[in-house]
Structure formats: structure tokens, C-alpha cells
Amino acid sequence: MPHTLRTIPRGKIHLLAFFFFAASGISAAATLCVNPAGKAGCLSTISAAVAAASPGDTIRVAQGIYKEQVTITKALALKADEFALPVIDATGLPNGILIDGMSAAPKAGVGNVSVSGFKIHNANFEGILIINGTDVTIAGNHVLDNNKALNVGAGMCPGIDVAFETNEQMDCGEGIHLMATNHSDIRHNEVDGNSGGILTTDETGPSRENLISNNYVHDNPFACGITMASHPPATSVIPTAKVAFGIFHNTVANNESAHNGLGTPGAGAGVGIFAAGPGNTSTGNVIIGNKLHDNGLPGVTMHNHGSAPSPAPAVNLNDNVIIGNKIAGNAADTEDAATSGPTGINIYSTAPVYGTVITENIFEDEAIDIAFKAPVGRISAHFNDFDTVRIGVDNLGAGSVNATDNWWHCPAGPGGKSCATVVGPGVDFTPWLTHPLED
């Protein structure tokens, strides 16, 4: 006997779906709305919408000015309405947006948060602060004129929570700050007028596998445009050994970082990679395809200060990669890491440095394209395009540089007429390219 298909009435399908979702505990994500008047079923503040939202919900925010700090402790999407640029005015408040994974017991973190399409300004500290975040997306925002509590002359930020922000008192945490954050995406933001631009640190845990891409970071006067800095641990908050912390395997790609660190002499680089002292780690990070120009320190600045060649625990400033960047018109380094003139890349360490690779970069309008100073170690620099009649490589310490296969701006190689030169011992430069790599 042939089988026949039995049709279920539409109403019964809806009833069955209801029982299925109710029985399985699955609920569809909701979309909440915000506008300043609280009309059309919307809430009047972003914070109220965040409080009302369930994990996985989306909050759409209409044009308007919202005078509040928005604190997020659950997975959600915070989005500006199409063609709107809602403003979070955090005047007198610590942050514009705080994505807070520290409050989740036992400080387990928060994930799957996105924030897009906002203007965020006037916070005492960071415009956007992410603490213990995973899979966070910050995209298409304008973060400007934050860090209002900064006392530049004293190098202090009164009121910042030093229990977990162990080294931000001199810059109020900058415009966007990632702390103990991993697998997150910071892209297509404009960040300007803060003390510094985008900061990644590790006080409460490692920051790793983050992508910082296609941002325009400019005119932040008192710190770097983009910084990855391993800091002292927040042991009063996370009482654990520092060995598990660090800045690992982050990628800084296709950003423009310009006119940062000009508020005081030597205030900030285009991109900075730092490991302050014993136990600090900034390793395996990639700086690729960026435009780094006219900053108050070298275009890429790497520092470790205050550790002996073999401290316990050791400093790790190894295995970073600087590739395919255009670096022009930056300033000299200063203080103990001083270089003798405007510098493209400066690597300064009081601990050994190994494994750093500098390749396929184009240098213009720098007195020194690459400077290196370490008591022990070896870095590699290949396929770079050095500027004419400049110092291509300046080795200031006892470490060495493998600088073969570079274009020294003339076929004759280092020291030839109109060519870049080599200064210092321990620089291997033979063979060299006889024409630019791109030819």
C-alpha cells in the first residue's frame, strides 16, 4: 500500500515549535532598541538596555547623546543604527564602555561581545576598556578625547584603579585598552586625541591572538599610537605567578599610526612593543603592512629596561616580526634607549634578544633605518628598502645583525655612492640586492 504524506496545519507547526524550544531550553536572541526619548518601545539609556538584555541579544542604538558609562558583563552585540553615530559622553566617569570579565566569578571572563558605530569621548580613563575578554569585536568606532584625568606634568592619573591597572597611571590607559584579552578584533576605528591610542597589556592574564587592523590612530600626544606592553602583574587581584602572563602572537596589520607621542619629547612611537623587566614577555607578535609616520619616537620601538642579561625570571622580547611596513619621518629614541637621529625601528634591550625578523619594510626620511642594542643576541633584517645616504643599520651593542639581501639604495651596497651605510660591529650585509625588491 503506498505511503501518503500527511500535512500538519500551520498552527500546529507553531505549537510544536513552541514546545520544542521550551523543552530544550533554547530561546531566540532578541533585539532591543535605545533612543534618547525612550519612544516606540525603546529604552532611553544604553545601560538600561544592557541590563535588560539576555546573553546573545542585540542592542540597536539610535542617534543621540548618551551621558553614561556602559558596563557589559555578558555576550551581546551593541550596534549603532544604520547611518547613525550615537555619542557616549562619559564626562566625569571612568570609562565610556567597560567590557568587564573580572566581575564574572571566579573572574572567568566575558566573551562574544561586539561594539560598533559609536563616538566615545570625555572619559576620565579609557574610552573603551576590555578586561579578561574573549572574542570581542570593536569596529567602526570613533574614540577621542578620553584620558581626561591625566596630570601630564606629574605623570599621574588620579583615581585610576591601580589594583589591576598596574602601569597605566602615566597615561590613564589610553583610548582603547585590551587587558588579558584574547582572540579579539579591533578594526576600522579612528582613535585620536587620547593620551595614547590602542593599548594591549597583561596585568590580569595573557593577551594573545588578537588582531588590530585597519585603524587610523593619530594625534594621541602622550603615548604610542599602538602599544603591546607586558606589565607587572595585578597580584592583589589575580594572585598568581607572572610566568603565565605575557603578550603573545598578536597581529597589528594595515593600520595608519601617525603624529602620536608629540606632546612631550619622546612620548610615543607608531607601534611600541615593551617588556618592562624580569618576568615580562612580549613575544611572537607581528607588525605587518602598516603606515607609521611622523611619531615622537621611532616608527616601531621595542624596549626592555632594567634587567640583567640573565635575570630570573627572564625577560622575553624575542621572535617578533616587523614586515612590509612603510616607515617615514619618525623621531629619535630617547633616554637610555637613545638613538642619534630620527629612527625607523629601534630595538633596545638589557636582556638578550633573538629571533626578531625585520623584512620588506620601506624607510623614508629617517637618519637611521634600523637600530639595535642588546648585550647578547642576534636579529635578522632582509629584503628591506633603505633610504639614500642614511644609516641603514646601526648596531649599538654587543649583539649582532644578519642584514644580508637588503637594497641599500644603490647597486654598490653599503658605503657606495648614494647608498645607505652600516655603523657598528657585528653586521653581516653581504650579499646585498642590486635593485629594489619590488622591481
C-alpha positions in Angstrom: 0.0 0.0 0.0 1.6 3.4 -1.0 2.5 5.8 1.8 0.9 9.3 1.7 2.4 12.5 3.1 0.3 13.9 5.9 0.2 17.7 6.1 0.5 19.3 9.5 -1.6 22.5 9.8 0.4 25.8 10.2 -1.0 26.5 13.7 0.2 23.1 14.9 3.7 23.7 13.5 3.9 26.9 15.5 2.7 25.0 18.6 5.2 22.2 18.1 8.0 24.7 17.7 6.9 26.4 20.9 7.1 23.1 22.8 10.4 22.2 21.2 12.1 25.4 22.3 10.5 25.3 25.7 11.6 21.7 26.3 15.1 22.2 25.0 15.7 25.5 27.0 16.6 27.3 23.7 15.3 30.8 23.3 15.7 33.0 20.2 18.0 36.0 20.6 16.1 39.3 20.9 16.8 42.8 19.6 16.4 45.7 22.0 16.4 49.3 21.0 17.5 52.6 22.6 16.7 56.2 21.8 17.1 59.3 24.0 13.4 59.7 24.4 12.6 56.1 25.2 9.9 56.0 22.5 8.5 53.3 20.3 9.1 50.6 22.9 12.8 51.5 23.3 14.8 52.3 26.4 16.3 55.7 27.0 19.7 54.6 28.1 22.2 52.1 26.8 22.9 50.8 30.3 19.2 50.0 30.8 19.2 48.0 27.6 22.3 46.1 28.6 20.7 45.3 32.0 17.6 44.1 30.3 19.3 42.0 27.6 19.9 38.3 27.8 23.2 36.7 26.5 23.2 36.7 22.7 20.9 39.7 22.3 21.5 42.6 20.1 21.0 46.3 21.2 20.4 48.9 18.5 21.1 52.5 19.4 19.6 55.5 17.7 21.3 58.8 17.1 21.7 60.9 20.2 24.0 61.7 23.1 24.1 59.2 26.0 25.8 60.5 29.1 26.7 57.3 30.8 29.3 54.6 31.3 28.2 51.4 29.6 29.3 48.3 31.5 29.0 44.9 29.7 29.4 41.6 31.5 27.5 39.3 29.1 27.7 38.2 25.5 25.8 40.8 23.3 26.1 43.0 20.3 25.9 46.8 20.8 25.3 48.4 17.4 24.6 51.9 16.2 21.6 52.2 13.9 22.4 52.4 10.2 23.7 55.8 9.2 23.7 57.0 12.9 26.7 57.9 15.1 25.4 57.8 18.6 27.6 59.5 21.1 28.6 58.1 24.5 29.7 61.2 26.5 31.5 59.8 29.6 32.2 63.2 31.2 33.2 62.6 34.9 33.0 58.8 34.5 35.9 56.3 34.5 35.2 54.8 31.0 32.8 55.2 28.1 32.4 51.4 27.6 33.7 48.8 30.1 33.7 45.2 28.9 34.3 43.6 32.3 35.3 40.0 32.6 36.7 40.5 36.0 33.3 40.6 37.7 32.3 37.1 36.4 33.1 34.7 39.2 35.7 33.3 39.5 37.0 36.1 37.2 36.2 33.8 34.3 36.0 36.5 31.7 33.4 37.6 29.2 33.2 36.7 25.5 31.3 37.2 22.3 30.8 40.9 22.7 30.7 43.4 19.8 30.6 47.2 19.9 30.3 49.1 16.6 29.4 52.5 15.3 29.8 54.8 18.3 31.6 58.1 19.1 33.0 57.7 22.6 34.7 60.6 24.4 35.4 62.5 27.6 36.1 59.5 29.9 38.5 60.1 32.8 40.3 57.0 31.8 39.9 54.7 28.8 37.2 55.3 26.2 36.9 51.5 25.8 38.4 49.1 28.4 38.2 45.4 27.9 39.3 43.2 30.9 39.5 39.4 30.6 37.7 39.3 27.2 37.5 36.6 24.6 36.2 37.1 21.0 35.4 40.8 21.5 34.9 42.9 18.4 35.4 46.7 18.5 34.7 48.0 15.0 33.9 51.3 13.3 34.0 53.5 16.4 35.5 57.0 16.9 37.3 57.0 20.2 38.6 60.5 21.0 39.5 62.9 23.8 39.4 60.5 26.6 42.0 60.2 29.5 40.7 63.4 30.9 42.1 62.7 34.4 45.7 62.7 33.2 48.1 65.0 35.0 50.7 65.3 32.4 53.3 67.3 34.5 53.1 64.8 37.3 52.9 61.7 35.1 49.9 60.5 37.1 46.2 59.6 36.6 44.4 60.3 39.8 41.6 57.9 40.6 42.6 55.1 38.2 42.3 51.7 39.9 45.9 50.7 40.5 44.9 47.4 41.9 44.6 46.0 38.4 45.9 48.8 36.2 49.4 48.5 37.5 51.3 50.6 35.0 48.7 52.9 33.4 48.9 55.8 35.8 51.1 57.7 33.4 48.6 57.6 30.5 45.1 56.8 32.0 45.0 53.6 30.0 44.8 55.3 26.5 41.9 55.3 24.1 41.2 51.6 23.7 42.7 49.2 26.2 42.8 45.4 25.9 43.8 43.7 29.2 44.1 39.9 29.4 42.1 39.7 26.2 42.4 37.0 23.5 41.1 36.2 20.0 39.6 39.6 19.7 39.3 42.0 16.7 39.9 45.8 16.9 39.3 47.2 13.4 38.3 50.2 11.4 38.3 52.5 14.4 39.6 56.1 14.5 41.4 56.8 17.7 42.7 60.3 18.3 43.2 63.0 21.0 43.6 60.5 23.8 46.9 60.3 25.8 47.7 57.2 23.6 45.8 55.2 21.0 45.3 51.4 21.3 47.0 49.6 24.3 47.3 45.8 24.9 48.5 44.7 28.4 48.6 41.6 30.6 48.1 42.6 34.3 45.3 40.1 34.9 46.3 37.4 32.4 47.9 36.9 28.9 46.8 38.9 25.9 47.2 36.7 22.8 46.0 36.1 19.3 44.3 39.5 18.9 44.0 41.3 15.6 44.4 45.1 15.5 43.8 46.1 11.9 42.8 48.9 9.6 42.6 51.5 12.3 43.5 55.2 11.9 45.4 56.1 15.1 46.6 59.6 15.1 47.4 62.7 17.2 47.5 61.0 20.6 50.0 63.2 22.2 51.4 61.4 25.3 52.0 57.8 24.3 52.3 55.4 21.4 49.7 55.0 18.6 49.6 51.2 19.2 51.2 49.6 22.1 51.8 46.0 23.3 53.3 46.1 26.8 53.9 43.4 29.3 53.3 44.9 32.7 53.8 43.9 36.4 51.0 41.5 37.5 48.0 42.7 39.4 48.8 40.3 42.3 46.2 41.9 44.6 43.5 40.9 42.2 45.0 37.8 40.5 47.5 36.3 43.0 49.4 34.0 40.6 52.8 33.6 39.1 53.7 36.1 36.4 55.2 33.3 34.2 51.7 32.5 32.7 51.2 36.1 31.6 52.5 38.0 28.6 51.8 39.5 25.2 51.7 36.6 22.7 51.1 36.2 19.0 49.1 39.4 18.4 48.9 40.9 14.9 49.0 44.6 14.1 48.1 44.9 10.4 47.3 47.6 7.9 46.9 50.5 10.4 48.0 54.1 9.9 49.7 55.4 13.1 50.8 59.0 12.7 51.6 62.1 14.8 51.4 60.2 18.1 53.7 61.0 21.1 54.4 64.6 20.2 53.0 66.3 23.3 56.3 65.9 25.2 59.7 64.9 23.8 60.0 61.1 23.3 56.4 60.4 24.3 55.4 57.7 21.9 56.0 55.6 18.8 53.9 54.5 15.9 53.9 50.9 17.3 55.6 50.0 20.6 56.4 46.5 21.9 57.6 46.6 25.5 58.6 44.1 28.2 59.4 46.2 31.2 61.6 43.9 33.3 62.1 40.5 34.8 59.2 38.1 34.1 57.7 40.2 31.4 57.0 38.7 28.0 56.2 40.2 24.6 56.9 37.6 22.0 55.8 36.3 18.6 53.9 39.4 17.7 53.6 40.5 14.0 53.6 44.1 12.8 52.6 44.0 9.1 51.6 46.3 6.4 51.2 49.5 8.5 51.9 53.1 7.7 54.0 54.5 10.6 55.0 58.1 10.2 55.8 61.3 12.0 55.6 59.9 15.5 57.5 61.2 18.6 59.6 58.0 18.9 60.8 55.5 16.2 58.1 54.1 13.9 58.5 50.7 15.7 60.0 50.9 19.1 60.9 47.8 21.1 62.2 48.2 24.7 63.2 46.2 27.7 64.6 48.2 30.6 66.1 47.3 34.0 67.0 43.6 33.7 70.4 42.0 33.7 71.4 39.7 30.7 70.3 36.6 32.6 67.6 37.6 35.1 65.4 35.2 37.0 62.7 35.0 35.8 63.9 36.0 32.3 62.6 38.7 30.1 61.3 37.6 26.7 61.4 40.1 23.9 62.1 37.5 21.2 60.6 36.3 18.0 58.7 39.4 17.0 58.2 40.1 13.2 58.2 43.5 11.5 57.2 43.0 7.9 56.0 45.1 4.9 55.6 48.4 6.7 56.1 51.9 5.3 58.1 53.9 7.9 58.8 57.6 7.5 59.7 60.8 9.3 59.7 59.5 12.9 61.8 60.9 15.7 64.8 59.6 17.5 64.6 57.4 20.6 65.5 59.0 24.0 66.9 58.4 27.4 68.8 55.0 27.9 67.5 53.8 24.5 68.6 57.0 22.7 69.5 56.9 19.0 71.5 59.7 17.4 68.8 60.8 15.0 65.3 60.1 13.6 64.9 56.4 13.5 62.6 53.9 11.7 62.9 50.9 14.0 64.8 50.8 17.4 65.2 47.6 19.4 66.8 48.3 22.8 67.1 45.7 25.5 69.2 45.0 28.6 68.4 41.3 28.1 69.3 39.0 25.2 67.2 39.4 22.1 66.9 36.6 19.5 64.6 35.7 16.6 63.3 39.1 15.7 62.8 39.4 11.9 62.6 42.7 10.0 61.8 42.3 6.4 60.3 44.0 3.3 59.9 47.4 5.0 60.3 50.7 3.2 62.1 53.5 5.0 62.0 57.2 4.1 63.2 60.4 5.8 64.9 58.6 8.7 68.5 59.2 9.7 68.7 55.6 11.0 66.5 53.0 9.5 67.2 50.1 11.9 69.0 50.5 15.3 69.7 47.5 17.6 71.3 47.4 21.1 71.4 44.3 23.3 74.2 42.8 25.4 73.7 39.4 23.7 71.6 38.2 20.7 71.0 38.4 17.0 68.3 39.8 14.8 67.6 39.4 11.1 66.9 42.1 8.6 66.3 41.1 5.0 64.7 42.5 1.8 64.3 46.0 3.2 64.4 49.2 1.1 66.8 51.6 2.9 66.8 55.3 2.3 69.6 57.0 0.4 72.7 58.4 2.2 71.4 57.3 5.6 72.4 54.7 8.2 70.7 51.5 7.1 71.7 49.5 10.2 73.2 50.9 13.4 74.4 48.2 15.8 75.0 49.9 19.2 75.5 46.9 21.4 77.3 43.5 21.6 74.6 41.6 19.8 74.8 41.0 16.0 72.6 41.7 12.9 72.2 39.5 9.9 71.4 42.2 7.3 72.0 40.3 4.1 69.8 40.7 0.9 68.7 44.3 1.5 68.5 47.2 -1.0 70.9 49.9 0.2 69.6 52.4 -2.3 72.4 51.7 -4.9 73.8 48.7 -6.6 77.2 49.1 -4.9 75.9 48.2 -1.4 76.7 49.7 2.0 79.0 52.7 1.7 78.7 53.1 -2.1 77.9 56.5 -3.6 74.3 57.5 -2.6 74.0 54.2 -0.6 72.9 53.7 3.0 75.6 52.7 5.3 76.4 50.3 8.2 77.5 51.6 11.6 78.9 49.4 14.4 80.4 45.9 14.6 78.7 42.5 14.0 76.6 43.4 11.0 76.6 40.9 8.1 75.5 42.6 4.9 76.9 40.5 2.1 75.3 39.7 -0.3 73.0 42.7 -1.0 70.3 43.3 -3.5 71.4 45.2 -6.6 67.9 46.7 -7.2 64.8 47.3 -5.1 62.8 44.2 -4.2 59.7 45.5 -5.9 61.5 45.8 -9.2 
